[in-house]
Amino acid sequence: MTANRQQDLRLRTESLLDALTAGLYERDRAMGLSLLTAVAGESIFLLGPPGVGKSLIARRLKYAFRDGVSFEYLMSKFSTPDEVFGPISIKKLRDEDKYERLTDRYLPGANIVFLDEIWKAGPAIQNALLTILNEKIYRNGDEDMKVNIRGIITASNELPPRNANLAPIWDRFLVRLELGKISEYRNFVKMVVDTQDVYEDNVPAETKLSEEELDDWSVRIDAVEVPAEVLNTLQLLLYKIEQYNARPNHAANPIMIYDRRWKKAVRLLRTSAFLHGRTRVNLMDCFLLEHCLWNGPEQRETIREMIVDAVRKHGYSVAVNLGNLKKEIREFETDVREETRITLTKEEEQLLPVQESYYELEKDLSQFRGVLVAIDQFRGLSDTEFRSVNFYDEDLNLVNRIRGRKGPRENTVEVNFNGTDTVFRLKTRLAERQEVIRKKPHRILREFWDERADRLRTYMEQQQVAVAEQGPEELEGIADHLFVDSAFAEVVTANLEEVREALSGLQLRLEKLQFEYGGE
């Protein structure tokens, strides 16, 4: 895809969303996700009370498609398959003894489908919907009918009852979005006084999507690359979810995600990248998973935190194999230090502090008052000049102030006592001290290390070039994502900057290590 073509696709998607959301307030996210799922060939479930625009989104979405045909139905416990899939053809039954439905103008013949109060549908309707949602096939009589449904929007003001065996159909809805009333006062005021007909088709003809385009896009969406940083983010999310489910307090309400949902979610990410004019999924697209992985609204915040944590700490770090790179340099440092350093252990006398702030005199003090001297004062003494020194008894009372200096031997103090210079020894203890002696490694070993360092340096330089060249492209326009909150751009940017800094830091460590062993 050429750069101009990529840009054109992004601008067209943006224009289409602008037209679809004109006159709507605080429904950009819902409309964007609905369009995204429709282009991906998936379904979306809207959870919210009556009157928040769920059916309006479905009715407007059909305007995105040329010759778009929509089907809308409000389910009840009395709904019959005839009302949803079409009535039985009396002519076929009478003339050919065939049990077939007339599907035109009903769900199998529509492009955009909106089913309200979906959980009230009976088993016969649910079973037929399962095949349509998963395989885009409707069993009409004894024939499999391929349906051309681009997007299915379902809605309810409640989640499926757990005791109603609705898990299979609930799992088919890839995107799940909770809608509420308008939250900002100014938007509320604008909405109530706005006289624009929100059901009017104001999408320009040249912006609408044709069947031929969508078929072509489907092939190109499958060709969108899923890079290492995205794949590893998915793996980390799976691991985090497994950890979450393993906790005893979550046993009653686990986050259940099966393989099919992961596969469909990846296609949604590919579709997002494609509609932005990109040939690669990026980390910003990963935040769409927030709407794909929860089973109940109370789990949504947990899912969001998992995604943020995975991207913030591991995104590009995993792509450049930063963890293994750090480990290899640590091992290299260990090898070098083991071969270039000899550690000797020696015993030496160390002063023994009393109550952390005093040293104790060791000599018989029967004629000298004072057994303790302050550590700070002792350290401040010189070995030539006498100065005033305070001595304390065992209760830390000042009992003597006399002129003194450091003694002629280590760990001693000399005082002028009764006109005589007397040396007192301070109490010590034997302690081990390690002394490191450096040695020069053998020439062959240095050559081996140089080769190892060159290999690591080359890899890091390659990764730095990749980050420098691809990084700006990856970050270009991420804050203007059409389907994801712009606030997440800071998470992606922070991770990439940390990778850059980490690579520079590791390169400096490698240079210091070579200097340490004397490499060229």
C-alpha positions, 0 to 999 in steps of 0.5 A: 500500500503506497503512502498516498493510498494509506493516507487516503484510507485514513482520511476516508475513514475519518470523514465517514465517522464524522458524517456518522456521528454528526448530531450525536453527542458522546457517541463517537466511541460507540459509532467508531467501534460499531463501524470497526466491527462491521468492517471486520465482519464482527458483532458488537453488544451495547449494554445500557438503559433505554433511550441512550441511542443504541438503536440510533447507532444501528440505524445510522451505521447502515448509511456507511454502506452503499445500498445498505439494507438494515433489519431491526427487531425488538425481541420478546419472549413471544418472538417467533423465527418468522418475525426474524428470519422471514415467513415460510414460503407457502408456494414452495411448501405447496408446489415443491414440498420445501420448507423455506423462508422468504428472507428478503427484508428480514435478517438473512437479507440485511447488511446491518442488523440490530437486535434489541433486548437480545436475551429475550429471544427464544432458543430457536432464534438463538440457535440460528443466530449462533451459526450466522454470527460465527460462520455467516450461514443461515440454514434455510430449509435444507440449504445453507444460505450464505448471508451478507451481513456486515455488522450485527449490533445487539443491545440490552439493558442487562447482561445475559442471566447466568442460569439461562444457558446464553453463554454460547451466544454471549461469547459470539459478541466480540465487542462489548460496550456499556452506554450511559446517559450524556455526562457533560452538561454542555452536551446535554444542553446542545442535545435537547435543543438540537433540531437536526434530524439524526436519522437523515442520511448525510454520508456523502456518496463517495465516502460510502463503502461498496460491497466490492471494496469490503471484499477487497479490504477483507483480503488486505486486512488479513495481510496486515502484519502483527509484529512481535511487540503486539504478539508478546502483549497478547501473550502477557495478557493471557498470562495475567488473565490466567493468574487472575483466574487462579486467585481463590477470590476470583473463582466465582467470577473468572475472566473466561476467554476462549481461543476463538475470541482471541483470534477474532480480536486479532482480526479486529486489531488488524482492521483497526490498523488497516483503516488507519492506513497502516500495514502493521498493528501497533501497540495503540491498537491493543487497547481495543482489547479492553472492549473484547475481553470482559465478561462483566462490566466490573472486570473492564477496569481490571482488563484495562489495567492489565493492558496498560501494564503489559504495554507500559512495561513490556511493549517494545522491550520484548520486541528488542529482546531487552530482557535477554539482552540484560541477562546476557550482559550480566552473565558477561560481567560475571564471567569477566570478574571471575577471571580478572579478580582474586578475592582474599579474605583477611582478619583485622581488628575493628573498633567495637562501638558501644551504643553506636556512638562511643568507643570503650577504653580497654586499659585498667582505669582505676586511676582514670575516670571515664570509660567511654569516648565519643566516636565523632570526637575520637575520629576528629583527633590528630596524632600530633596536636593535643586537644580537649577530649571528653570522657564518660562513665557507663551511664554516659555522664561526663566525668572527665575533660582532658587534653588528648590525641590519637595514640602512637599505635592504631586504635589507641588514644593518648592523654596527658594524665597527672602530668604524664602522657598515658596511652589507652587502648580502645576495645576491638574485635576481629573481623574479616575483610575482603581484598580484591587483587586484579589479574590480567586475563590470558590473550586468548580469553580476551580475544574471545571476550572481544568477539562476544562484546562485538556481537552484543554491540552489533545487536544493540546498534541494530536495535537502536537503528530500528527504534530510531527509524521505526519509532517515529513512524510507530508514534506518528499520529498515535494520539489521533487514533480513531477508535482508542482514547488518546490518553493511552498514547502516553503509555506507548510513548513512555515504553519506547523511550525507556527502551531507547534509554535502556539500550544506551545504558547497556551499551555503556555497560559493555564499553566499561566492561571491555575497559575493565578486562583490557579489551581493544 
